[in-house]
Amino acid sequence: MNFSIHWLTFEWRLIARSRLSVVALLLLLVLSTLSVWSGVQEVARQRDTIARLAALQAQDAAVATTRNATGGNAGSAAYYTFHHTWDAPADAAFLALGLRDVAPYALRIRALGLQAQLYEGETFNPEAALPGRFDFAFVLIYLAPLFVIALLHDLVSGERQSGRLRMLAAMPDSGRLWRRRVALRFALLLACLFLPVLAGAGWTGLDMGASVIVLAVAASYLAFWIGVSLLVGAHGRRSVTNATALMGMWAVLTLVLPTLANVALTRAIPVHQGVELMLAQRQVVHGAWEVPRGETMRKFYLGHPQWQHSAPLPEGFHWKWYFAFHQLGDESVAGQVQQYRAGLLARQAWTDRLGWLLPGVGVQAVLHRLAATDLPAQLAYQQRISSFHETLRNFYYGYLFTDQPFGPVQADQQPVFVPEERGAVAPWGAAVVVCLLAWLVFAAGAWRLVRIKGGGER
């Protein structure tokens, strides 16, 4: 026990003498803490926004009921009444905000054409969205490797340049010495990342399984970069050369290759923007004013025979004709909507496969899936909106196509959006793949390290 404390104290003194190492560890701890705090604050802000919108929606619904339902016309109520939908952040969302930074997590909809309402949120400023959010995923994937490089680029070369490497290599068990030095630096880096995450997990109530995945993936990602640093540092080059080579590898693995892969996926799987669906749907809706009303109702009844026994349209405007051509507008782009979703999911599937080769991409995919802030989570929210919208339409159609009176009592029976109650999705399979690759690289680096002799490799 005393021997273990002795070597630990000795190795810590060596690290403490290096101002670069101490500053790097403190800076990583500060950045990790700020990222977790920022994520927790953003999640709290989104939850407050959802709660505030729910209260405002209740007020608007009461006003709409008083103003529109008293006339006994379901069409007016359907047209003027907005319905609140929302996607509450998961407990792990503070770690990786993902698409919640740009995609709407609360949306008010009416019984009119849905596609035009779904994709109005895509008209955001791309320059404002480009930097992204400063969250834990950003610190782990893009910044943590730089601190690994700072602490390990001169692990061997520093001893060689100081003239101590031959003496260390001549020791009876020099391999144990190297393992201890790596283990201590690894533990310090982990502590700088883990302590803020554990504090955030306790604050948000993140369950144990999700916390284990986050810690395992973070540790594995650090292990990957430690392995890379050891492999580069084992070739007998100078510290500056090692640092330059490692920085180049960091740029290639975290920036260049993911960007090139994204460009390749975009070209290989072309997907139109959601705003194009909105414009196509609106074109059909606006053009319906020039189509004979009888033709519009005939097309509508072909797809919805349950309403075909409705009374003929009277002279002048009627709400059921108006809602019929709005639904026909949605149905006219239904095929494009399916292609759009299928294309996005295909890109996501290939991005997940890319994570098998690029640990940064794999770690990001795992964290976003765990936090329910990735593309499948956003598409699932849209699907829940679509299901609720269909229920809403059918509710109003029951009054519009049968000419039944619609008053305050009926307005109180309007459908209410019920969000999905979900816990954190545990992407164990993807996490295992990421961890396996990372620890293989770490093992290779550790193997090369213990073969170091005074003049270089064995």
VOPAGU-2260 file (C-alpha; in pm, 1 decimal, decimal comma):
REM VOPAGU-2260
SITE   aa  ch    i         X         Y         Z
SITE  MET   A    0       0,0       0,0       0,0
SITE  ASN   A    1     280,2     240,2      96,8
SITE  PHE   A    2     463,5     151,0    -223,9
SITE  SER   A    3     155,5     233,8    -432,3
SITE  ILE   A    4     113,9     568,8    -258,7
SITE  HIS   A    5     483,2     638,8    -310,0
SITE  TRP   A    6     482,1     588,9    -686,6
SITE  LEU   A    7     153,4     774,6    -720,4
SITE  THR   A    8     293,4    1072,6    -529,5
SITE  PHE   A    9     611,4    1064,4    -735,3
SITE  GLU   A   10     428,9    1053,3   -1067,5
SITE  TRP   A   11     194,6    1330,6    -958,9
SITE  ARG   A   12     492,2    1550,2    -872,9
SITE  LEU   A   13     628,0    1497,4   -1223,3
SITE  ILE   A   14     297,2    1609,7   -1372,7
SITE  ALA   A   15     268,5    1902,9   -1131,3
SITE  ARG   A   16     611,2    2028,5   -1239,1
SITE  SER   A   17     481,4    2064,0   -1593,3
SITE  ARG   A   18     289,5    2388,3   -1614,6
SITE  LEU   A   19     138,0    2278,8   -1946,8
SITE  SER   A   20      -5,8    1962,2   -1792,3
SITE  VAL   A   21    -155,3    2139,6   -1490,6
SITE  VAL   A   22    -308,5    2416,3   -1701,4
SITE  ALA   A   23    -444,7    2159,0   -1948,8
SITE  LEU   A   24    -615,1    1956,7   -1674,7
SITE  LEU   A   25    -763,7    2263,0   -1508,0
SITE  LEU   A   26    -885,2    2398,8   -1841,1
SITE  LEU   A   27   -1045,6    2066,5   -1933,6
SITE  LEU   A   28   -1223,6    2057,6   -1598,0
SITE  VAL   A   29   -1350,8    2413,6   -1646,8
SITE  LEU   A   30   -1468,5    2347,4   -2003,1
SITE  SER   A   31   -1639,5    2023,8   -1905,5
SITE  THR   A   32   -1812,6    2194,0   -1614,2
SITE  LEU   A   33   -1927,1    2485,6   -1829,0
SITE  SER   A   34   -2057,8    2250,9   -2098,5
SITE  VAL   A   35   -2263,2    2047,6   -1850,2
SITE  TRP   A   36   -2392,1    2361,6   -1679,9
SITE  SER   A   37   -2483,3    2513,8   -2016,7
SITE  GLY   A   38   -2666,0    2196,7   -2117,8
SITE  VAL   A   39   -2859,6    2178,5   -1791,5
SITE  GLN   A   40   -2958,3    2544,2   -1825,5
SITE  GLU   A   41   -3072,7    2497,6   -2184,9
SITE  VAL   A   42   -3283,0    2192,9   -2097,7
SITE  ALA   A   43   -3440,3    2384,8   -1808,3
SITE  ARG   A   44   -3512,9    2676,3   -2044,6
SITE  GLN   A   45   -3680,6    2444,2   -2295,8
SITE  ARG   A   46   -3896,3    2287,0   -2025,3
SITE  ASP   A   47   -3996,0    2630,7   -1898,4
SITE  THR   A   48   -4083,7    2733,3   -2253,7
SITE  ILE   A   49   -4302,7    2425,9   -2299,4
SITE  ALA   A   50   -4480,4    2493,3   -1969,8
SITE  ARG   A   51   -4531,8    2860,1   -2054,9
SITE  LEU   A   52   -4668,3    2773,4   -2399,0
SITE  ALA   A   53   -4906,4    2521,9   -2241,1
SITE  ALA   A   54   -5047,8    2794,9   -2016,3
SITE  LEU   A   55   -5082,7    3036,1   -2309,1
SITE  GLN   A   56   -5246,6    2762,4   -2515,0
SITE  ALA   A   57   -5507,3    2708,9   -2244,1
SITE  GLN   A   58   -5589,3    3081,9   -2252,4
SITE  ASP   A   59   -5607,0    3087,8   -2632,9
SITE  ALA   A   60   -5829,6    2780,6   -2638,2
SITE  ALA   A   61   -6071,1    2942,7   -2394,0
SITE  VAL   A   62   -6088,2    3255,9   -2608,3
SITE  ALA   A   63   -6132,3    3051,7   -2926,6
SITE  THR   A   64   -6413,2    2852,4   -2768,9
SITE  THR   A   65   -6595,7    3167,2   -2663,3
SITE  ARG   A   66   -6546,4    3339,5   -2997,8
SITE  ASN   A   67   -6595,4    3055,3   -3246,4
SITE  ALA   A   68   -6791,0    2776,0   -3082,9
SITE  THR   A   69   -7089,2    2986,5   -2981,1
SITE  GLY   A   70   -7194,1    3022,7   -3344,9
SITE  GLY   A   71   -7253,4    2650,0   -3373,4
SITE  ASN   A   72   -7008,6    2613,6   -3666,3
SITE  ALA   A   73   -6734,5    2353,4   -3638,0
SITE  GLY   A   74   -6550,1    2504,3   -3935,4
SITE  SER   A   75   -6475,5    2831,1   -3758,7
SITE  ALA   A   76   -6355,7    2647,2   -3450,1
SITE  ALA   A   77   -6135,5    2418,2   -3658,1
SITE  TYR   A   78   -5985,6    2709,6   -3849,7
SITE  TYR   A   79   -5913,1    2945,9   -3561,6
SITE  THR   A   80   -5824,6    2703,5   -3282,6
SITE  PHE   A   81   -5457,5    2618,4   -3239,6
SITE  HIS   A   82   -5349,1    2303,6   -3058,9
SITE  HIS   A   83   -5026,4    2276,7   -2861,9
SITE  THR   A   84   -4781,5    1992,6   -2930,4
SITE  TRP   A   85   -4443,9    1951,8   -2767,1
SITE  ASP   A   86   -4145,5    1721,2   -2731,1
SITE  ALA   A   87   -4007,3    1744,3   -2378,9
SITE  PRO   A   88   -3630,0    1694,1   -2349,4
SITE  ALA   A   89   -3506,2    1362,7   -2215,8
SITE  ASP   A   90   -3304,5    1351,1   -1894,2
SITE  ALA   A   91   -2982,6    1299,9   -2092,8
SITE  ALA   A   92   -3047,5    1591,1   -2329,9
SITE  PHE   A   93   -2812,3    1818,9   -2133,8
SITE  LEU   A   94   -2519,1    1610,8   -2261,4
SITE  ALA   A   95   -2587,4    1649,3   -2633,8
SITE  LEU   A   96   -2850,6    1896,6   -2753,8
SITE  GLY   A   97   -2827,1    1780,6   -3115,6
SITE  LEU   A   98   -3116,4    1882,6   -3339,3
SITE  ARG   A   99   -3305,8    2046,7   -3053,7
SITE  ASP   A  100   -3088,0    2348,6   -3125,0
SITE  VAL   A  101   -3248,4    2405,1   -3468,3
SITE  ALA   A  102   -3559,1    2185,8   -3495,5
SITE  PRO   A  103   -3878,3    2293,3   -3315,3
SITE  TYR   A  104   -3953,8    2112,8   -2990,4
SITE  ALA   A  105   -4293,5    2284,6   -2952,7
SITE  LEU   A  106   -4536,3    2344,1   -3236,9
SITE  ARG   A  107   -4890,1    2479,9   -3254,2
SITE  ILE   A  108   -5101,2    2324,5   -3527,0
SITE  ARG   A  109   -5450,6    2357,6   -3668,4
SITE  ALA   A  110   -5671,3    2113,8   -3855,5
SITE  LEU   A  111   -5556,7    2268,2   -4184,8
SITE  GLY   A  112   -5289,7    2122,2   -4416,1
SITE  LEU   A  113   -5021,7    1966,0   -4199,3
SITE  GLN   A  114   -4710,2    1973,7   -4416,7
SITE  ALA   A  115   -4714,7    2352,4   -4444,0
SITE  GLN   A  116   -4722,3    2371,3   -4065,5
SITE  LEU   A  117   -4453,6    2109,3   -3998,5
SITE  TYR   A  118   -4175,7    2266,4   -4200,6
SITE  GLU   A  119   -4226,3    2635,4   -4136,6
SITE  GLY   A  120   -3965,9    2591,3   -3861,0
SITE  GLU   A  121   -3695,2    2524,4   -4120,1
SITE  THR   A  122   -3674,4    2891,4   -4211,6
SITE  PHE   A  123   -3403,0    2966,4   -3953,1
SITE  ASN   A  124   -3086,4    3169,2   -4004,9
SITE  PRO   A  125   -2814,5    2917,1   -4105,1
SITE  GLU   A  126   -2536,1    3149,3   -3989,5
SITE  ALA   A  127   -2685,8    3160,8   -3639,8
SITE  ALA   A  128   -2720,3    2782,3   -3630,9
SITE  LEU   A  129   -2371,4    2708,8   -3768,3
SITE  PRO   A  130   -2170,1    2731,5   -3444,0
SITE  GLY   A  131   -2400,2    2487,4   -3263,7
SITE  ARG   A  132   -2437,1    2453,8   -2891,1
SITE  PHE   A  133   -2151,2    2430,0   -2643,6
SITE  ASP   A  134   -2244,1    2099,3   -2480,7
SITE  PHE   A  135   -2061,2    1803,6   -2330,0
SITE  ALA   A  136   -2060,9    1614,8   -2660,5
SITE  PHE   A  137   -1868,3    1902,0   -2819,8
SITE  VAL   A  138   -1610,2    1910,9   -2540,3
SITE  LEU   A  139   -1564,2    1533,6   -2544,5
SITE  ILE   A  140   -1542,8    1481,5   -2921,1
SITE  TYR   A  141   -1354,9    1791,2   -3035,6
SITE  LEU   A  142   -1165,5    1931,7   -2737,7
SITE  ALA   A  143   -1075,9    1637,0   -2513,3
SITE  PRO   A  144    -836,5    1483,3   -2772,9
SITE  LEU   A  145    -635,2    1806,2   -2766,7
SITE  PHE   A  146    -580,0    1767,4   -2392,8
SITE  VAL   A  147    -480,0    1404,2   -2440,2
SITE  ILE   A  148    -220,9    1520,6   -2693,0
SITE  ALA   A  149     -97,7    1790,2   -2453,4
SITE  LEU   A  150     -36,4    1537,5   -2175,5
SITE  LEU   A  151     101,4    1246,6   -2377,5
SITE  HIS   A  152     281,0    1378,4   -2685,9
SITE  ASP   A  153     613,2    1397,0   -2495,3
SITE  LEU   A  154     567,9    1101,6   -2262,6
SITE  VAL   A  155     860,6     916,0   -2424,1
SITE  SER   A  156    1030,0    1185,8   -2628,1
SITE  GLY   A  157    1058,4    1412,3   -2323,3
SITE  GLU   A  158    1252,7    1144,0   -2137,7
SITE  ARG   A  159    1470,3    1083,6   -2443,9
SITE  GLN   A  160    1549,6    1452,7   -2489,6
SITE  SER   A  161    1636,7    1487,5   -2119,3
SITE  GLY   A  162    1870,4    1186,2   -2137,0
SITE  ARG   A  163    1676,7     971,0   -1887,4
SITE  LEU   A  164    1526,3     721,0   -2131,8
SITE  ARG   A  165    1819,9     475,3   -2128,8
SITE  MET   A  166    1819,2     468,3   -1750,1
SITE  LEU   A  167    1441,1     408,2   -1737,1
SITE  ALA   A  168    1463,3     135,9   -2001,1
SITE  ALA   A  169    1735,5     -39,6   -1800,9
SITE  MET   A  170    1512,5     -77,1   -1496,0
SITE  PRO   A  171    1399,2    -436,4   -1422,7
SITE  ASP   A  172    1032,5    -363,1   -1493,3
SITE  SER   A  173    1029,1     -48,9   -1706,3
SITE  GLY   A  174     698,1    -153,1   -1863,7
SITE  ARG   A  175     522,0    -111,1   -1530,8
SITE  LEU   A  176     661,4     241,3   -1501,4
SITE  TRP   A  177     517,5     340,3   -1839,1
SITE  ARG   A  178     182,3     182,5   -1756,7
SITE  ARG   A  179     163,2     377,7   -1432,3
SITE  ARG   A  180     235,5     705,9   -1605,0
SITE  VAL   A  181     -27,9     642,5   -1868,0
SITE  ALA   A  182    -278,5     523,2   -1607,7
SITE  LEU   A  183    -236,4     835,5   -1393,9
SITE  ARG   A  184    -282,6    1071,0   -1689,1
SITE  PHE   A  185    -579,7     867,1   -1805,9
SITE  ALA   A  186    -736,4     885,0   -1458,8
SITE  LEU   A  187    -685,4    1260,9   -1432,8
SITE  LEU   A  188    -842,9    1321,4   -1774,4
SITE  LEU   A  189   -1135,1    1097,9   -1683,7
SITE  ALA   A  190   -1187,7    1282,1   -1357,0
SITE  CYS   A  191   -1199,0    1617,9   -1537,1
SITE  LEU   A  192   -1473,3    1484,2   -1764,2
SITE  PHE   A  193   -1660,8    1255,9   -1526,5
SITE  LEU   A  194   -1705,7    1478,0   -1223,0
SITE  PRO   A  195   -1918,7    1742,3   -1401,4
SITE  VAL   A  196   -2117,4    1470,2   -1583,2
SITE  LEU   A  197   -2193,8    1289,4   -1257,4
SITE  ALA   A  198   -2302,9    1617,3   -1099,3
SITE  GLY   A  199   -2529,7    1690,2   -1397,6
SITE  ALA   A  200   -2668,8    1337,5   -1391,4
SITE  GLY   A  201   -2754,8    1372,5   -1023,2
SITE  TRP   A  202   -2919,5    1710,5   -1082,6
SITE  THR   A  203   -3133,0    1592,5   -1376,2
SITE  GLY   A  204   -3213,7    1248,1   -1238,7
SITE  LEU   A  205   -3041,3    1057,0   -1517,9
SITE  ASP   A  206   -3082,9     684,7   -1461,8
SITE  MET   A  207   -2791,9     454,3   -1387,5
SITE  GLY   A  208   -2794,8     270,7   -1720,4
SITE  ALA   A  209   -2766,6     591,1   -1922,7
SITE  SER   A  210   -2491,9     721,6   -1694,3
SITE  VAL   A  211   -2294,0     399,9   -1741,7
SITE  ILE   A  212   -2314,9     431,6   -2120,5
SITE  VAL   A  213   -2199,1     793,6   -2112,1
SITE  LEU   A  214   -1905,1     714,3   -1886,0
SITE  ALA   A  215   -1808,4     403,8   -2084,6
SITE  VAL   A  216   -1819,0     585,5   -2416,9
SITE  ALA   A  217   -1626,9     886,0   -2282,8
SITE  ALA   A  218   -1360,4     663,2   -2129,4
SITE  SER   A  219   -1330,7     463,7   -2451,2
SITE  TYR   A  220   -1295,2     777,3   -2662,1
SITE  LEU   A  221   -1014,5     900,8   -2436,5
SITE  ALA   A  222    -856,7     554,3   -2456,3
SITE  PHE   A  223    -860,6     575,1   -2836,0
SITE  TRP   A  224    -671,1     903,5   -2839,6
SITE  ILE   A  225    -430,9     784,0   -2572,5
SITE  GLY   A  226    -359,7     478,1   -2788,7
SITE  VAL   A  227    -303,3     699,7   -3092,9
SITE  SER   A  228     -69,2     923,6   -2891,1
SITE  LEU   A  229     129,8     624,8   -2770,3
SITE  LEU   A  230     159,3     480,5   -3120,6
SITE  VAL   A  231     289,5     810,0   -3256,6
SITE  GLY   A  232     520,1     869,4   -2960,3
SITE  ALA   A  233     684,0     526,5   -2992,8
SITE  HIS   A  234     877,0     612,0   -3309,8
SITE  GLY   A  235    1162,1     803,3   -3150,1
SITE  ARG   A  236    1079,8    1145,9   -3290,6
SITE  ARG   A  237    1106,7    1477,9   -3111,2
SITE  SER   A  238     819,9    1612,5   -2899,1
SITE  VAL   A  239     739,6    1891,6   -3143,5
SITE  THR   A  240     715,8    1640,2   -3428,2
SITE  ASN   A  241     488,7    1416,9   -3224,1
SITE  ALA   A  242     260,7    1707,2   -3133,2
SITE  THR   A  243     241,8    1819,6   -3496,0
SITE  ALA   A  244     160,8    1468,9   -3619,9
SITE  LEU   A  245    -105,7    1419,1   -3353,5
SITE  MET   A  246    -266,9    1754,4   -3427,3
SITE  GLY   A  247    -280,8    1659,3   -3793,0
SITE  MET   A  248    -447,1    1328,5   -3705,8
SITE  TRP   A  249    -694,8    1510,0   -3482,3
SITE  ALA   A  250    -789,6    1744,3   -3766,1
SITE  VAL   A  251    -827,8    1456,3   -4012,0
SITE  LEU   A  252   -1025,8    1224,2   -3782,9
SITE  THR   A  253   -1257,5    1480,1   -3623,1
SITE  LEU   A  254   -1298,7    1744,0   -3896,1
SITE  VAL   A  255   -1183,0    1646,1   -4243,8
SITE  LEU   A  256   -1303,6    1286,0   -4280,1
SITE  PRO   A  257   -1648,3    1343,5   -4120,1
SITE  THR   A  258   -1699,4    1647,2   -4344,4
SITE  LEU   A  259   -1598,1    1457,8   -4658,9
SITE  ALA   A  260   -1819,5    1165,4   -4558,1
SITE  ASN   A  261   -2113,8    1400,5   -4505,0
SITE  VAL   A  262   -2061,4    1553,3   -4849,1
SITE  ALA   A  263   -2044,1    1205,7   -5003,8
SITE  LEU   A  264   -2365,2    1097,9   -4828,0
SITE  THR   A  265   -2541,7    1415,1   -4938,3
SITE  ARG   A  266   -2454,1    1345,6   -5299,0
SITE  ALA   A  267   -2517,3     971,5   -5284,3
SITE  ILE   A  268   -2856,1    1006,0   -5110,0
SITE  PRO   A  269   -3011,0    1333,3   -5229,0
SITE  VAL   A  270   -3292,8    1456,1   -5006,4
SITE  HIS   A  271   -3507,9    1759,9   -5072,6
SITE  GLN   A  272   -3557,3    2010,5   -4794,5
SITE  GLY   A  273   -3874,5    2000,3   -4587,8
SITE  VAL   A  274   -3952,7    2354,6   -4696,7
SITE  GLU   A  275   -3993,2    2220,0   -5051,6
SITE  LEU   A  276   -4269,2    1991,1   -4924,0
SITE  MET   A  277   -4432,9    2292,4   -4764,3
SITE  LEU   A  278   -4421,4    2488,4   -5091,3
SITE  ALA   A  279   -4552,2    2194,5   -5295,1
SITE  GLN   A  280   -4843,3    2145,5   -5055,9
SITE  ARG   A  281   -4926,7    2515,6   -5056,7
SITE  GLN   A  282   -4923,3    2523,6   -5435,0
SITE  VAL   A  283   -5192,5    2257,4   -5444,9
SITE  VAL   A  284   -5395,9    2433,1   -5175,3
SITE  HIS   A  285   -5377,8    2771,6   -5346,1
SITE  GLY   A  286   -5460,8    2617,6   -5683,3
SITE  ALA   A  287   -5770,9    2450,4   -5537,8
SITE  TRP   A  288   -5952,2    2784,0   -5542,6
SITE  GLU   A  289   -5953,4    2762,4   -5923,9
SITE  VAL   A  290   -6077,9    2399,9   -5932,5
SITE  PRO   A  291   -6456,4    2338,2   -5947,0
SITE  ARG   A  292   -6586,0    2258,2   -5600,9
SITE  GLY   A  293   -6763,6    1947,1   -5719,7
SITE  GLU   A  294   -6438,5    1806,1   -5861,3
SITE  THR   A  295   -6261,2    1872,5   -5533,0
SITE  MET   A  296   -6529,9    1696,5   -5330,2
SITE  ARG   A  297   -6532,3    1401,0   -5571,0
SITE  LYS   A  298   -6159,6    1347,4   -5523,1
SITE  PHE   A  299   -6195,4    1384,2   -5149,6
SITE  TYR   A  300   -6479,6    1130,6   -5123,6
SITE  LEU   A  301   -6280,5     877,9   -5329,5
SITE  GLY   A  302   -6016,5     871,7   -5059,7
SITE  HIS   A  303   -6257,3     914,0   -4769,3
SITE  PRO   A  304   -6575,8     724,0   -4854,0
SITE  GLN   A  305   -6701,5     743,6   -4494,3
SITE  TRP   A  306   -6803,8    1105,8   -4563,4
SITE  GLN   A  307   -6950,1    1060,1   -4912,6
SITE  HIS   A  308   -7309,6    1069,7   -4786,4
SITE  SER   A  309   -7265,6    1427,2   -4667,0
SITE  ALA   A  310   -7520,5    1678,1   -4793,5
SITE  PRO   A  311   -7436,2    1855,2   -5123,6
SITE  LEU   A  312   -7247,9    2181,1   -5102,5
SITE  PRO   A  313   -7474,9    2485,3   -5076,1
SITE  GLU   A  314   -7420,7    2800,3   -5278,8
SITE  GLY   A  315   -7124,5    3002,2   -5162,3
SITE  PHE   A  316   -6846,9    2910,1   -4923,7
SITE  HIS   A  317   -6861,3    2599,6   -4703,6
SITE  TRP   A  318   -6604,5    2487,5   -4453,0
SITE  LYS   A  319   -6607,8    2120,2   -4551,4
SITE  TRP   A  320   -6496,2    2210,6   -4903,1
SITE  TYR   A  321   -6218,0    2426,0   -4758,4
SITE  PHE   A  322   -6087,9    2149,2   -4532,1
SITE  ALA   A  323   -6128,7    1891,6   -4809,2
SITE  PHE   A  324   -5885,6    2067,0   -5042,4
SITE  HIS   A  325   -5642,1    2122,2   -4755,5
SITE  GLN   A  326   -5636,8    1748,8   -4694,7
SITE  LEU   A  327   -5600,0    1683,0   -5066,9
SITE  GLY   A  328   -5299,3    1914,4   -5056,4
SITE  ASP   A  329   -5139,3    1697,3   -4788,2
SITE  GLU   A  330   -5221,4    1380,9   -4978,3
SITE  SER   A  331   -5070,9    1521,2   -5299,6
SITE  VAL   A  332   -4725,2    1529,6   -5135,0
SITE  ALA   A  333   -4763,4    1210,6   -4929,0
SITE  GLY   A  334   -4527,5    1019,6   -5158,8
SITE  GLN   A  335   -4267,3    1295,5   -5136,1
SITE  VAL   A  336   -4299,1    1295,1   -4758,4
SITE  GLN   A  337   -4225,3     921,3   -4746,7
SITE  GLN   A  338   -3924,4     965,8   -4975,2
SITE  TYR   A  339   -3803,7    1255,1   -4764,1
SITE  ARG   A  340   -3820,3    1055,0   -4441,4
SITE  ALA   A  341   -3669,6     744,8   -4603,9
SITE  GLY   A  342   -3380,2     949,4   -4743,2
SITE  LEU   A  343   -3306,5    1108,5   -4407,7
SITE  LEU   A  344   -3314,9     771,9   -4230,5
SITE  ALA   A  345   -3088,8     619,7   -4496,6
SITE  ARG   A  346   -2835,2     894,8   -4438,1
SITE  GLN   A  347   -2860,5     836,1   -4065,1
SITE  ALA   A  348   -2801,9     462,7   -4110,5
SITE  TRP   A  349   -2484,2     526,7   -4311,7
SITE  THR   A  350   -2370,3     784,1   -4057,5
SITE  ASP   A  351   -2406,7     520,3   -3786,0
SITE  ARG   A  352   -2198,3     281,0   -3996,6
SITE  LEU   A  353   -1936,7     551,1   -4040,8
SITE  GLY   A  354   -1909,5     556,2   -3661,8
SITE  TRP   A  355   -1761,8     206,9   -3679,0
SITE  LEU   A  356   -1450,1     357,4   -3839,5
SITE  LEU   A  357   -1445,3     712,6   -3700,1
SITE  PRO   A  358   -1475,7     708,1   -3319,1
SITE  GLY   A  359   -1579,6    1074,3   -3302,9
SITE  VAL   A  360   -1877,4    1010,0   -3528,5
SITE  GLY   A  361   -1966,3     695,5   -3334,0
SITE  VAL   A  362   -1950,2     869,0   -2996,4
SITE  GLN   A  363   -2163,5    1155,7   -3123,9
SITE  ALA   A  364   -2424,2     913,5   -3257,6
SITE  VAL   A  365   -2438,1     727,4   -2924,9
SITE  LEU   A  366   -2474,7    1043,9   -2716,9
SITE  HIS   A  367   -2740,8    1194,0   -2943,1
SITE  ARG   A  368   -2938,6     868,6   -2945,7
SITE  LEU   A  369   -2913,8     845,3   -2567,9
SITE  ALA   A  370   -3025,3    1207,2   -2533,7
SITE  ALA   A  371   -3308,8    1161,3   -2789,7
SITE  THR   A  372   -3181,2    1464,1   -2980,2
SITE  ASP   A  373   -3093,5    1292,6   -3308,9
SITE  LEU   A  374   -3279,1    1268,6   -3638,8
SITE  PRO   A  375   -3490,9     959,6   -3552,1
SITE  ALA   A  376   -3613,1    1136,3   -3237,9
SITE  GLN   A  377   -3712,8    1443,9   -3439,2
SITE  LEU   A  378   -3892,0    1232,0   -3701,4
SITE  ALA   A  379   -4070,7    1043,5   -3423,4
SITE  TYR   A  380   -4198,4    1375,9   -3285,5
SITE  GLN   A  381   -4324,5    1471,3   -3631,1
SITE  GLN   A  382   -4498,4    1135,0   -3657,6
SITE  ARG   A  383   -4675,2    1195,0   -3325,9
SITE  ILE   A  384   -4787,6    1534,4   -3454,9
SITE  SER   A  385   -4916,4    1369,6   -3772,3
SITE  SER   A  386   -5114,2    1111,6   -3573,6
SITE  PHE   A  387   -5261,9    1380,9   -3351,7
SITE  HIS   A  388   -5347,0    1592,6   -3656,8
SITE  GLU   A  389   -5536,5    1300,5   -3810,8
SITE  THR   A  390   -5733,8    1256,5   -3487,8
SITE  LEU   A  391   -5805,7    1629,6   -3487,6
SITE  ARG   A  392   -5932,1    1626,4   -3845,1
SITE  ASN   A  393   -6158,4    1329,0   -3785,4
SITE  PHE   A  394   -6303,7    1499,4   -3479,0
SITE  TYR   A  395   -6400,5    1811,6   -3673,4
SITE  TYR   A  396   -6512,8    1615,1   -3979,6
SITE  GLY   A  397   -6768,6    1445,2   -3760,5
SITE  TYR   A  398   -6942,4    1781,5   -3730,0
SITE  LEU   A  399   -6855,4    1940,2   -4065,7
SITE  PHE   A  400   -6979,5    1657,9   -4289,1
SITE  THR   A  401   -7290,9    1582,6   -4086,8
SITE  ASP   A  402   -7389,7    1946,3   -4024,2
SITE  GLN   A  403   -7416,7    1884,5   -3652,1
SITE  PRO   A  404   -7408,8    2191,6   -3426,8
SITE  PHE   A  405   -7081,0    2268,4   -3256,2
SITE  GLY   A  406   -7091,4    2457,0   -2928,1
SITE  PRO   A  407   -6889,2    2503,1   -2610,5
SITE  VAL   A  408   -6973,6    2151,8   -2489,0
SITE  GLN   A  409   -6834,9    1999,3   -2808,8
SITE  ALA   A  410   -6532,1    2229,6   -2796,2
SITE  ASP   A  411   -6442,5    2089,4   -2455,6
SITE  GLN   A  412   -6424,9    1744,3   -2615,6
SITE  GLN   A  413   -6154,7    1842,3   -2866,5
SITE  PRO   A  414   -5857,8    1604,5   -2876,7
SITE  VAL   A  415   -5557,5    1697,4   -2666,5
SITE  PHE   A  416   -5201,2    1614,6   -2765,6
SITE  VAL   A  417   -5043,5    1355,7   -2537,7
SITE  PRO   A  418   -4662,1    1345,2   -2555,7
SITE  GLU   A  419   -4477,6    1017,8   -2556,6
SITE  GLU   A  420   -4360,0     913,6   -2214,1
SITE  ARG   A  421   -4013,0     779,1   -2277,8
SITE  GLY   A  422   -3698,2     715,7   -2086,5
SITE  ALA   A  423   -3349,0     728,4   -2225,0
SITE  VAL   A  424   -3296,3     489,2   -2515,4
SITE  ALA   A  425   -2990,8     277,0   -2438,2
SITE  PRO   A  426   -2790,2     229,5   -2761,8
SITE  TRP   A  427   -2589,9     -60,7   -2622,8
SITE  GLY   A  428   -2501,9    -206,7   -2962,1
SITE  ALA   A  429   -2352,0     115,2   -3100,5
SITE  ALA   A  430   -2174,6     180,7   -2770,6
SITE  VAL   A  431   -2014,0    -165,9   -2775,4
SITE  VAL   A  432   -1881,4    -110,6   -3129,3
SITE  VAL   A  433   -1732,4     227,2   -3035,0
SITE  CYS   A  434   -1575,4      89,8   -2718,2
SITE  LEU   A  435   -1430,8    -216,7   -2891,1
SITE  LEU   A  436   -1251,6     -14,0   -3159,0
SITE  ALA   A  437   -1121,9     237,4   -2907,5
SITE  TRP   A  438    -978,1     -19,2   -2669,4
SITE  LEU   A  439    -812,9    -211,1   -2952,8
SITE  VAL   A  440    -625,1     105,8   -3048,0
SITE  PHE   A  441    -542,3     165,3   -2681,5
SITE  ALA   A  442    -407,8    -188,7   -2646,6
SITE  ALA   A  443    -192,3    -143,3   -2955,8
SITE  GLY   A  444     -50,5     180,6   -2817,0
SITE  ALA   A  445      18,3      26,3   -2476,0
SITE  TRP   A  446     193,2    -269,5   -2641,3
SITE  ARG   A  447     419,9     -37,5   -2838,9
SITE  LEU   A  448     494,1     166,8   -2528,5
SITE  VAL   A  449     627,9    -121,6   -2317,9
SITE  ARG   A  450     862,0    -218,1   -2604,5
SITE  ILE   A  451    1043,0     114,4   -2587,2
SITE  LYS   A  452    1418,7      98,1   -2520,1
SITE  GLY   A  453    1667,0     370,2   -2464,1
SITE  GLY   A  454    1732,8     426,6   -2832,0
SITE  GLY   A  455    1379,5     378,6   -2963,1
SITE  GLU   A  456    1170,7      66,1   -3034,2
SITE  ARG   A  457    1277,6    -289,7   -2988,0
